[in-house]
Amino acid sequence: MEIYLVGGAVRDKLLELPVKERDWVVIGETPESMVRQGFRPVGKDFPVFLHPKTHEEYALARTERKTAPGYKGFTVHASPDVSLEQDLIRRDLTINAMAMTPEGQLVDPYGGQRDLEKRIFRHISPAFAEDPVRILRIARFAARYGHLGFTLAEETRILMRSMVTAGEVDHLVPERVWAELFKALGEKSPSAFFYTLKDCAALDKIFPEINGLFGVPQPEKYHPEIDTGIHVMLCLEQAARLSSSLEVRFAALVHDLGKGMSPKEHWPHHYGHEAQGLPILECMCSRLRVPNSFKALALQVMQYHTHCHRAFELRASTITDMLAALGAFKPVNKLPEFLLACEADARGRTGLENIAYPQAALLSGAARAAASVDTSAILNGELKGAHIGEAIRRLRIKAVAEFIKAE
């Protein structure tokens, strides 16, 4: 069997990065011959098989032909006469179109190694324009490898812009957009995902809520970077620095969506942007099929991040009510994640990347103090209905006030 290691495994091996999964292409075989050799078929759209022992994926060499708009509009042809070079040229980038024999010999018909050394993302052929998902993939690669100095080839940027103009990205389905965003949030430099989309004019089509923040000013006194779009990108980078939680990173990304709705006559101020952003976030999450856990934290951060920043100025009653709204008194809660997203917001400002955020310790301590109050006398007493909740609230306010005083 003539087999080659292909794609990301070859790319990352040459970059001396960990190889997470290995994909193989098989030349000169048929589905029937693969099954006879013990491989288990798993491919729905084209012939892919699992190795009987390693369970790694082995795909028959194939070509593709565009037959309809969107990323599913392809006819796949797989047969023993498809060559390795024909299989590789259907891929997206030159750096992903290299192959390697089991003995480690590189096969590089399209200059992938050269572009890898020059740190360039370059499309391999005009067929790149046939699949809009490739725009999202390039953006995700920028998030993954941007810290290594990778840049987008100018001709690839021009091609991506022409795809946007031609309406190709309009065929992207929400589930695929979210899948690529989810992966990008987990990369080393997630803001590069959005900057790459903005650079090819796709951001407004795919994430209009984020795109609408660029060019919206904020008071320079509090935001030296001024531009709200730049601010949320800085917040996202800080969230990636502070936490591996994708929910925290998403919350930091979307926390200021309401600023995109502020009347221009009020600029650079954004009165009530916290509440204004809530319906925008709801619509965005609905459109992209965002999981509820991401949405719930993001809504909390959007609504209460300003309260969090002002924690030292708030009354004990306000702090208690905010913590209750955040579910901080429940045995399992997301208060730590909420505080990390708020810290990312505070640090997501030019020159303030390493600022201390004592608000987190204050609110964590206040939550512990309030949650530890003994409510048994109230629960076992004569109070009924809403009076029970109010009595417990007063106990918690007292505990928070005492905690703050002792600090």
ZIKA-V475594 format. One record per backbone hydrogen bond with DSSP energy under -1.0 kcal/mol. CO is the residue of the C=O (numbers start at 1). NH is the residue of the N-H. If there is no record, write none. Layout:
# ZIKA-V475594
CO;NH  CO;NH
This chain:
# ZIKA-V475594
2;27  4;25  5;100  7;11  8;12  9;13  10;14  11;15  12;17  23;6  24;59  25;4  26;61  30;34  31;35  32;36  33;37  34;39  35;38  40;50  47;60  48;42  48;43  49;58  50;40  51;55  56;51  57;24  58;49  59;26  63;77  65;75  72;74  73;67  73;68  75;65  77;63  79;82  83;87  84;88  85;89  88;91  92;124  93;96  94;97  98;7  99;107  100;5  101;104  105;101  107;99  111;115  112;116  113;117  114;118  115;120  119;151  121;153  122;94  125;128  126;129  127;130  128;131  131;134  132;135  133;137  134;138  135;139  136;140  137;141  138;142  139;143  140;144  141;145  142;146  143;189  145;148  145;150  146;149  151;121  153;157  154;158  155;159  156;160  157;161  158;162  159;163  160;164  161;165  162;166  163;168  164;167  168;171  169;172  173;177  174;178  175;179  176;180  177;181  178;182  179;183  180;184  181;185  184;187  189;192  190;193  191;195  192;196  193;197  194;198  195;199  196;200  197;202  197;203  198;201  202;206  203;207  207;211  208;212  210;213  211;214  213;216  213;229  216;228  219;223  223;226  225;227  227;231  228;232  229;233  230;234  231;235  232;236  233;237  234;238  235;239  236;240  237;241  238;242  239;243  245;249  246;250  247;251  248;252  249;253  250;254  254;257  256;259  257;260  258;261  263;266  266;269  270;273  272;276  273;277  277;281  278;282  279;283  280;284  281;285  282;286  283;287  284;288  285;290  291;295  292;296  293;297  294;298  295;299  296;300  297;301  298;302  299;303  300;304  301;305  304;308  305;309  306;310  308;311  310;313  315;319  316;320  317;321  318;322  319;323  320;324  321;325  322;326  323;328  324;327  327;330  334;338  335;339  336;340  337;341  338;342  339;343  340;344  341;345  342;346  343;347  344;348  347;349  349;352  352;355  357;360  358;362  359;363  360;364  361;365  362;366  363;367  364;368  365;369  366;370  367;371  368;372  375;379  376;380  384;387  385;388  386;390  387;391  388;392  389;393  390;394  391;395  392;396  393;397  394;398  395;399  396;400  397;401  398;402  399;403  400;404  401;405  402;406
